[in-house]
Amino acid sequence: MMNRRQALKTTALVSAACATSGTLSLAQAQPAPAVAGPFKLPPLPYAFDALEPHIDARTMEIHHDKHHAAYVTNLNKAVADSADLRGKSVEDLLKDLSSVPEASRAAVRNQGGGHFNHSLFWQMMKKGGGGEPKGELAKAIVDTFGSFSGFKEKFTEAATKQFGSGWAWLVMGPGKKLAIEPTANQDSPIMTAPKPGPEAEAFAKRYGLKPMVSGSGTTPLLGIDVWEHAYYLKYQNRRPDYIAAWFNVINWDFVADRFSK
C-alpha cells in the first residue's frame, strides 16, 4: 500500500497537472493582443444566441471573439514585415502558398486558414436555418450523391471521421462538380501544396510523406468546424450530436449563392 508521504506526493502531482491543464485550456481561449494590419475580424452576422438550442451562445462568443480574433491578430503579425504580403487578400495568400516566404509560410497557412475558414463559417449558418437546398444547388447535390439524404450521410461521415482537429467541406471543382473533402487543422480547400525545396523534397521522398497542405484548390461551398472548441461546451466529446444539430442552422441561401456565382 502507498505510505502517507507517497500519497501526499501523488496528490500534489495530480493537483499540479490539473492546474497546468486548466491554465493551458484558458490560455488557448484567450485572444492574442490586437495587432494593427490589413486583416480585420468580421462581425458575427447575428447575435451570439441566434443559433440556440443547436449551438449555445457562450460557445459562439468564445469561438468568434477569442479564437477567430486570435487568428486575425496572428495573421497580421505574420505579414507585418512584408509589404507584398500585406497587399494581398487572404484568399490570394492561401491559394499560392509557394509565393509566401518560407519563414512566414507556416504562420500564414495556419492563421490565414483559420481567418478564411471562420469568415465563411459564420455566414454558412443562420437563425432558423436548416432544411434542404433548392434550385440548381439541390439538383447538383442529387446528381452527385443520389439524394439529399445521401449527401447528408456522406458529409456526416467525413466530419465524424476527421481525425483530431479539422473541417469537412462540400466543395466545387471545375465544371461545378461537387465533392466532399475533409481538411486538417485550419487548411482550406482553396489551398494547394507549395512546391518544396530540394531538401524538403528529399526528406518527404525518403519517408514517404504526402504534401503538407490538405487542400485541393477547389471552392468551398459549405463547411463544418470540428475543432473541439466549436462544440465542447455543449456537446463535450459527442461530436456526432454536434454535427446532427448543426444541420439545423445551415444557411442554404448563402451556400446556393456561392454555388451559382
N, C-alpha and C positions, 0 to 999 in steps of 0.2 A: 504493500500500500504506500501511497505517496505521503511523506512526512510533512510536517507543518511548514517548514522552510520551502520545500519544493512546491507546495500548494500555493503559498504566497507569491513565489516567483512566477508560477504559471499564470496566476490571476493577473499579476502586473503586466505580463507579456500580452495576454489577451486584451486587457484594457487598453494598452498602448496601441495594439494593432487596430482595435475598433476606433480609437480616437483618430489614428492616422487615416484609416479608411474614410471616416466621416469628413475629415478635413479635405481629402482629395475630391470627394464627391461634391462638396460645396464649392471647391475651387473651380471645378470643371463647369459649374453652372453660372459662374460669375463672368460678366462681360469684361473684355480687355479694356484698358483705359482708352478713351476715344482718341483717334489719330486723324488729323485732317488729311484729306486726299480726295481723289476723283470718285471713289465709290461710296455710296450712301445706303443706309438702311432704309428700305422702303417701308412705309407704314402698313400695318396689318389692315386689310380691306374690310374688316368687320370687328366687332367687339370681341374681347377675349372669351366671353361665354357664349358666343353665337353658335358654336358647334356642339354645345351640350345637348343631350347627355352623352353623345358619342365621344367627344374629346373635351376634357374638362378645361375650365378657364385658367387654372393655375399652370397646367402644362403648356397651354398656348402662350401665356405670359412669359414663362421662363424660356420656352423654345424660341420665341421671337425676340424678346428684349435682351436676353442673355446670350443664347447660343448663336443666333444669326448675327447679332450685333458684334460678337467676337470675331466671326468670320470676316465681316466687313472691315473691322479695325485692323486685323492681322493682314488682310489683303492690301490695305493701304500702306502698311509697314513694308510689305514685300516689294512694292513698286516705288517706294519713296525715293530711291536713289537713281531711278531711270526715267527720264522724260519720255522716252519712246514707249515704255510700258504704261506710264500714266496716261498717255494719249490714246490708248486702245480700250475698247469696251471689254467687259468680262467675257463675252462670247468670243471675241476675236482672240483673246489670250488663250482660252481653253481649246479653241479649235486648232490652234497652231502652237502647241507647247514647245515644239522644236525651236521656235523663234525666241523663246524665253531663255535668258542666260541660265546656265546650269546651276549657278549659285542660288538663283531665285526660283527655279522651276518647281521644286517640291512644294514650296510655300504657295506659289500661285496655283498649282494644281489642287492642293488641299483646301486652302482658304477661298480661292476663286470658285472652286467647285461647290463649296458649302454655300457661298453667297448666291451663285447662279441657281443651284438646285432649290434653295429655300425661297428665293424670289418667285419661282414658278409654283412651288408647293402651296403657298398661301392662296394663290389665285385659283388653284385647282380644287379648292374647297369653298363651300358657302353654306349659309344657314338655309335649311330647307332643301338641301341638295339630294343627291342620290337618284334612284330610279334607273332609267336606261337612256342612252343617247338616241337621238332621232336623226333623220335625214341621211345625208351622204356618209357621215361617220358610222351610223348604225349599219348601213349596208356594207361598208368596208369591213366592219367587225364580223358580221355574219359571213361574208365571203371568205374571210381569213380563218376564223375559228369555228365556223359551223353554226354558231348561235351566240347570243349574248351570254348565256349561262356557260357555254364552252369557254368563252374569253375569261369570264369571272373565275372559273375553276383553274385555268392555267395561270392567270395573273396571281391568284391567291397562292398557288403552289410556289411560284417564283419568289414571292415576298416572304412566305413562310420559311422556305429552304435557304434563303440568302444567309450564308454563314457569317455570324458576327454582325458588324455594323454595315449598313449599305442601303440600297434602294432597289425597288422593282419598277420597271417602266413599260408603258405602251409607247413604242417608237414608230416613226415613219421613215422609210428609206426611199430611194429613187422610185418614181412611178407611183408614189403614195402607197407603197407596200407596207403593211403593218407587221409588227413583230413584238414579242415580249422579251425584255432584256434586263437582267439584273446587273447592277454595278456595285463595286465595293467602296466602302468608306464614303468620300464625297466625290468620287468620279461621276461624270455625267456622260450620257450617250453622245453628246456633241464632241467629246474629246477623241483624239486619235493619238496613238502612241508616238512619242518623238523618236526620231532615228537616233539610236545610241552611238556614242563614240566607240572607237576601236577597242578600248579596254573593257567597257561595259558590254559590248557585243561578244567579246571573247569569254567574259565571265558568264554571261547568260547561256552561251552555247555549251560551255563546259559543264554547267549544272542543269541544263535542260529547262531553263526558265522561260516563261512567257513574257510578252511585253508588259511593262509595269502599269499601264493605264488600261482600265477595263471598259472604256467607251468604244463605240463602233463608228462614230462620225455620223450618226443618224439624228433625226429631230425628235426630242422628247415631247409627247403629247400629254401624257398622264403619268404621274409618279407618286409612289408612296414611300415615305421616310420610315425605315425600320430600325434606325438607331434607337437604343433603349430610351433616350431622353424624349423621344416623340410619344411614348406611351406608358412609361414605367409608373408614374404616379397613380394612374387609374387602373392599369391592367397588370402591373408587376411583370412577371415573366410570361404572361399569357398573350404572346404575340398574335396567334390566330384570332383571339377575341377582338383585339385592336383592329386587325385587318378587316374582319367582318363588319365591325362598327363603322370603319372608315368609308365603306361603300355607301353609307347613308348620308355622307356630306360631300360627295364628289360634285363638282361644278361642271356638268357635262356641256353646258353652253360655252364655257371657256375652252374646253378640250375640242369641241366641234369647230370653234372659231379658228383655233390653231391649225386644225386639220384642213379646213377649207382654204386657208391662206398659204 
